[in-house]
Amino acid sequence: MPRTIIENIVIQEYKEQTFFEFCKYTTIRFFEIVYFEKGTGTIKINGKTVNYSSNSIFVFVPDDIYIVNPESATTTVAIKFLKSFFRGDAPQNANLPVNDWFRKIEGILNSESHQLREMRFETESDKIHLISLIKMVAAENDKKKSYDLFIIQNSLSVILHLIARNIQFLNADMSTKIVESSKIQQIINFIHANIYNSELLTTKNLAEEFHMADNYISEYFKKHTDVSLKKYILNYKLKLVETRLKYTDLQFSEIAMKLGFTDSSHLNKTFQSYKGMTIGAYKASISA
């Protein structure tokens, strides 16, 4: 049975199931991790059918609709972060690193490869660690009133970090099919990982980090991506602005400060050039 231990996070565990009801949390779910410990079958995801087997892990993002159809008895653990969790309206979560968790997830939301849904891993050890942590969370959840909240909180933090790290690996794997340069992907990964630290993303620092001349790294980046280095960094920041506007209730000034804009006015002008509308109009359009 589902239980809410941390406000607006739901943990569900089903053992030896041969039938799964439609997920009632779909419309209010922000992000979900589903681990198939045992069993085989198919999942219909947004109208497309894929197979699952023992020890497979799937991640779902907002608006994903899925139905599990077992072919053999199936045991699963699902961890659902509801949309309200990241909106800051749950005082019970005041001491949780919610912003840090959101940063891990927002990288996935802005990843093209998240559409693959089933997780792939850079190393087998990452998969083993992730499965172990998911099982630990499920075991603590199963203890009812005697669960250890500290273990659950820290396990969830590491789970999200491992998923984010391997989504980044998947991006790199996909990008090499388009951009035949691991150096370029390393630069892109570095930008994504340090997007909240503008000092690390100066041309000078990037050149030092990747052992290039200051006046060459921008030329090199544009040659391989068809966009300038500064433009790429700005566009990625603005994608994150969209994500914040969609899924949080942060004030525009807070978003501007977190992403290194001078103030909300500076952010608004930049966003309008990028999106063709003010941030206020965009917020209104997605709230309608």
Disulfide bonds with the S-S distance in Angstrom:
none
